[in-house]
Amino acid sequence: MARKSKDIIMFTIDSSTKRTGITVWKNAVFQEFIYINLDPDDKVNKKRDDYDLLRVCETRYPLMCDQIINLLQKYNPQIIWIEDEVVDRNMKTSRYLFRLQGVIEGWALSHDCEFNTIRPPEYRAACDIKGKRKECKAQAVEYVKKKLGIEVTDDEAESYCIGVYVLSLFNISSETSCIRKGKTKNDKHTRK
């Protein structure tokens, strides 16, 4: 697919089969958050047996793939960075997350798009985030609130932190890249 724009679009993604946060960057400048929530009524602490968990993942997986592919088609990013799956969770769930990552990588390969994965400790360090998983997610939300002045979900916040890490690789300060042209840090950014 031929690119129509000289702008560089980057997606940074914190994905799951339930909720996915995407940060869209244009020429290394934050543009917007996209949040996909396929289970808005699910209780965080709700217990599921293995069969129920597998059934829910089987149902959500194709829906999440479809939504992400539609966004990739719409924005046509040249660069994708996604949180690498860590195998310390339920293996049945992990299989779906690996497959979801593979779908995104497959899209990237077929659209001449750079694809990269990043482990959570690496991108969290770029934002000076430390601690256990739950603490880190809360710190990421606070980091975005401090940088952009808005409340976001932990998935959106972690996708933003991935972008901060990527920018740091090129010595681009998130201080200058977190503000869209003509906007201030305190302006409201909309979600798709």
PLY file of the C-alpha trace (Angstrom):
ply
format ascii 1.0
element vertex 192
property float x
property float y
property float z
element edge 191
property int vertex1
property int vertex2
end_header
0.00 0.00 0.00
1.46 3.33 -1.04
1.77 5.97 1.62
-0.06 9.21 0.85
1.49 11.35 3.55
4.99 12.33 4.58
3.84 12.31 8.21
5.15 9.47 10.34
2.34 7.81 12.29
3.28 5.58 15.21
0.99 3.36 17.29
2.10 2.36 20.78
-0.12 -0.42 22.09
-0.91 -2.06 25.42
-3.11 -4.91 24.22
-5.29 -7.64 25.64
-8.36 -9.54 24.51
-10.45 -7.56 27.01
-9.12 -3.99 26.92
-6.57 -2.36 24.63
-5.03 1.08 24.93
-3.44 2.71 21.89
-1.58 5.99 21.74
-1.36 7.63 18.32
1.75 9.71 17.60
2.30 11.87 14.51
5.85 12.98 13.78
6.79 12.10 17.40
3.98 14.28 18.80
1.14 12.84 20.87
-2.18 12.99 18.99
-4.79 10.94 20.81
-5.69 7.91 22.87
-7.85 5.11 21.53
-9.44 2.76 24.05
-11.11 -0.51 23.09
-13.12 -2.09 25.91
-14.87 -5.33 25.02
-15.96 -6.15 28.57
-17.27 -2.96 30.22
-19.43 -4.81 32.77
-16.74 -7.24 33.92
-15.72 -6.93 37.54
-11.95 -6.78 37.99
-11.93 -9.37 40.78
-14.50 -11.70 39.21
-13.29 -15.33 39.40
-13.62 -17.59 36.37
-12.85 -21.26 36.00
-10.56 -22.38 33.17
-13.41 -23.39 30.85
-15.25 -20.09 31.31
-12.04 -18.10 30.81
-11.28 -19.98 27.59
-14.84 -19.43 26.29
-14.68 -15.69 27.03
-11.27 -15.35 25.32
-12.56 -17.27 22.28
-15.46 -14.83 22.00
-13.48 -11.62 22.53
-10.35 -12.52 20.57
-11.81 -12.15 17.04
-13.65 -8.97 18.07
-10.45 -7.37 19.40
-8.52 -8.47 16.29
-11.19 -6.92 14.07
-11.23 -3.61 15.97
-7.43 -3.28 15.98
-7.14 -4.20 12.28
-9.80 -1.59 11.44
-7.79 1.06 13.31
-4.57 0.00 11.60
-6.31 0.28 8.23
-7.70 3.71 9.10
-4.48 5.28 10.44
-1.97 3.25 8.39
0.92 3.67 10.86
4.50 3.31 9.70
5.71 2.21 13.15
4.13 -0.03 15.79
5.47 -0.69 19.28
3.53 -3.14 21.42
3.97 -4.44 24.93
5.56 -7.88 24.73
3.51 -10.63 26.32
4.87 -11.86 29.64
4.22 -15.54 30.35
3.49 -15.20 34.05
-0.28 -15.27 33.58
-2.74 -18.04 32.83
-1.28 -19.94 29.85
-4.68 -20.20 28.12
-5.03 -16.42 28.21
-1.41 -15.93 27.18
-1.98 -17.96 24.01
-4.64 -15.49 22.89
-2.40 -12.54 23.69
0.46 -14.05 21.66
-1.96 -14.64 18.79
-3.25 -11.06 19.01
0.34 -9.79 18.87
0.87 -12.03 15.84
-2.15 -10.56 14.06
-0.77 -7.06 14.57
2.70 -8.13 13.44
1.17 -9.81 10.37
-0.60 -6.56 9.45
2.70 -4.69 9.89
4.60 -7.12 7.67
2.03 -6.88 4.90
1.91 -3.05 5.05
5.62 -2.21 5.15
5.30 -1.11 8.77
8.08 -1.35 11.33
7.04 -3.66 14.21
8.67 -3.80 17.65
7.90 -5.34 21.02
8.95 -3.99 24.40
8.93 -5.61 27.83
7.18 -3.68 30.61
10.27 -3.05 32.79
12.02 -1.33 29.88
9.31 1.20 29.00
8.35 1.77 32.63
11.94 2.74 33.44
11.74 5.55 30.85
8.95 7.05 32.96
10.64 6.25 36.30
7.92 3.74 37.17
8.85 0.97 39.61
7.13 -1.68 41.68
4.75 -4.55 41.21
2.40 -4.76 38.22
-0.63 -3.16 39.90
1.47 -0.34 41.41
3.11 0.30 38.04
-0.24 0.64 36.30
-1.38 3.22 38.88
1.91 5.12 38.49
1.47 5.15 34.70
-1.99 6.72 35.09
-0.49 9.39 37.36
2.38 9.95 34.92
-0.06 10.72 32.09
-2.17 12.91 34.35
0.95 14.91 35.24
2.18 15.16 31.62
-1.11 15.76 29.80
-3.46 16.88 32.56
-6.08 14.23 31.75
-7.42 11.04 33.33
-6.94 7.88 31.30
-7.22 4.14 31.86
-4.15 2.14 32.84
-4.09 0.59 29.34
-3.98 4.01 27.69
-1.39 5.21 30.20
0.90 2.26 29.58
0.57 2.70 25.81
1.66 6.32 26.31
4.63 5.21 28.43
5.70 2.87 25.61
5.76 5.93 23.34
7.85 7.89 25.84
10.34 5.02 25.84
10.49 4.98 22.02
11.02 8.74 21.89
13.82 8.43 24.45
15.63 6.05 22.08
15.95 8.98 19.68
16.67 11.58 22.38
13.27 13.19 21.84
11.91 14.63 25.06
8.38 13.70 25.99
8.09 17.24 27.36
8.13 18.65 23.84
6.29 15.80 22.18
3.34 15.44 24.53
1.65 18.63 23.37
-0.13 18.80 20.04
0.62 21.87 17.97
-1.52 24.75 19.18
-2.68 22.94 22.32
-1.58 23.31 25.89
-1.00 20.56 28.38
-4.26 21.43 30.14
-6.50 21.16 27.07
-8.79 18.15 26.95
-7.76 15.46 24.49
-10.57 13.35 23.15
-10.68 9.60 22.88
-12.00 7.67 19.93
0 1
1 2
2 3
3 4
4 5
5 6
6 7
7 8
8 9
9 10
10 11
11 12
12 13
13 14
14 15
15 16
16 17
17 18
18 19
19 20
20 21
21 22
22 23
23 24
24 25
25 26
26 27
27 28
28 29
29 30
30 31
31 32
32 33
33 34
34 35
35 36
36 37
37 38
38 39
39 40
40 41
41 42
42 43
43 44
44 45
45 46
46 47
47 48
48 49
49 50
50 51
51 52
52 53
53 54
54 55
55 56
56 57
57 58
58 59
59 60
60 61
61 62
62 63
63 64
64 65
65 66
66 67
67 68
68 69
69 70
70 71
71 72
72 73
73 74
74 75
75 76
76 77
77 78
78 79
79 80
80 81
81 82
82 83
83 84
84 85
85 86
86 87
87 88
88 89
89 90
90 91
91 92
92 93
93 94
94 95
95 96
96 97
97 98
98 99
99 100
100 101
101 102
102 103
103 104
104 105
105 106
106 107
107 108
108 109
109 110
110 111
111 112
112 113
113 114
114 115
115 116
116 117
117 118
118 119
119 120
120 121
121 122
122 123
123 124
124 125
125 126
126 127
127 128
128 129
129 130
130 131
131 132
132 133
133 134
134 135
135 136
136 137
137 138
138 139
139 140
140 141
141 142
142 143
143 144
144 145
145 146
146 147
147 148
148 149
149 150
150 151
151 152
152 153
153 154
154 155
155 156
156 157
157 158
158 159
159 160
160 161
161 162
162 163
163 164
164 165
165 166
166 167
167 168
168 169
169 170
170 171
171 172
172 173
173 174
174 175
175 176
176 177
177 178
178 179
179 180
180 181
181 182
182 183
183 184
184 185
185 186
186 187
187 188
188 189
189 190
190 191
